[in-house]
Amino acid sequence: MASARFKSNVSVFQTCATIKNEVNNLGFTVELVGESKMVSDDFHVFMFVYEKFYYRASNRASLSILVGGNANESKVECVSSGAGQGLLFRFSWGADKNFVNGLRKILLSKGYQEY
């Protein structure tokens, strides 16, 4: 499992648009498998779940992305999972870190700060 957190003064809507437009470019096997949103008066929460097949490990990794914020700021948390092999030991070839690092590169290039 790998994870990361980011923040920015970009609206939550623009952050979601960036994620939806850019994450699919992390590989031709990347697929958005689920999304959800919750809205209150001035705070919005979005959840995106992506899967990616890694040929070198012959398995799928999942990337769950939680985006929260309002029109003036947004925070992003992501967690990858499912990239391990084996019944007793979850041996990973680094697919989980690779998936998170892909999102990290996208957001850092757009001016988000990791915290």
TAMOFEN-V346368 format. One record per pair of residues at least 6 apart in sequence whose ideal C-beta (glycine too) atoms are under 7 Angstrom apart, sorted by the first residue. I is the first residue (numbers start at 1). GAP is how many residues later the second one is. Records with the same first field share a line. If there is no record, write none. Layout:
I->GAP  GAP
//
This chain:
1->78  79  80  95
2->78  94  95  98
3->75  76  97
4->74  96  100  110
5->71  72  109  110
6->69  70  101  106  107  108
7->68  105  106  108
8->7  65  66  103  104  105
9->63  64
10->64
11->60  61  63
12->32  55  56  57  58  62
15->52  54  59  61
16->30  51
18->92
19->29  46  48
22->84
23->7  27  80
24->6
26->26  76
27->25
29->23  24
30->20  22
31->19  20
32->16  18
33->16  17  18
34->15
35->12  13
36->11
37->7  8  9
38->7
42->28
43->25  27
44->25  26
45->23
46->21
47->19
48->17
49->13  15
50->13
51->9  11
52->8  9  47
53->7
54->7  41
56->37
57->26  28  36  38
59->24  26
60->22
61->19  21  22  34  35  38
62->18  19  20
63->15  17  36  37  40
64->14  15
65->11  13  38
66->11
67->7  9
68->6  7
69->6
76->31
78->22  25
80->16  19  20
81->15
83->9  12  13
84->6  7  8
85->6
104->10
108->6
//
